[in-house]
């Protein structure tokens, strides 16, 4: 993981961060213009996905799924 700011996220309203089971960073972005969850690759600090939401996200959670 490189040090420093995550590319292009410095001015966003990030409410919470979580490391997912895939070892990627999930950031809840409550910016009024474009709320959602941003998926960040910690290897190069790039945004690899964005999940748009209609409400301002303030938590990120993960659930275990039984494969039986």
C-alpha positions, 0 to 999 in steps of 0.5 A: 500500500502506498502512502498519501491521499487516495486519488481524487477523494480529498474533498469528498464527505467520507463518513466511514471506511471499512476493509472488505473481505477482498482486502479493498477499502470501501468508503461511504461517500455522503457528498450531496451531489453524488452519494454512494460507496466507493471501492478503492484498490489499496495497491495503487489508491485508485477507485475501481468501482462506485455504487450509487445510493439515493440516501447518504451512506453512513456505514459499511457492513459485510455479511458472511454467507454459508456455502453449504 
